[in-house]
Amino acid sequence: MINIDGREFSFTIATDNIRNGLGVELNEIISDEEIFIAEVFRNDSIRKIEFNTFESNVPYSAIVKLFEIFELKVTREFEI
């Protein structure tokens, strides 16, 4: 977990069998509940890296950390 601008965030490495890939999810912790707000996803089916956000007010520092974790833990190497 990290604190950015007084907000708590966590990160989860997640696979998605439907989209055939792996990604990192950014979650905001609100009242002890993790709310999924953004992801960087490596889509192995179409060989693309995708970024999706589900919240309009995400601190830049949290997005930077999301991409850092993606590069470190998931990587851009597509699976066949």
Buried (B, 14 or more C-beta within 10 A) or exposed (E): EEEBEEBBBEBEEBEBEEBBBBBBBBBBBEEEEBEBBBBBBBBBEEEEBEEEEEEEEBBEEBBEBBBEBBEEEBEEEBEE
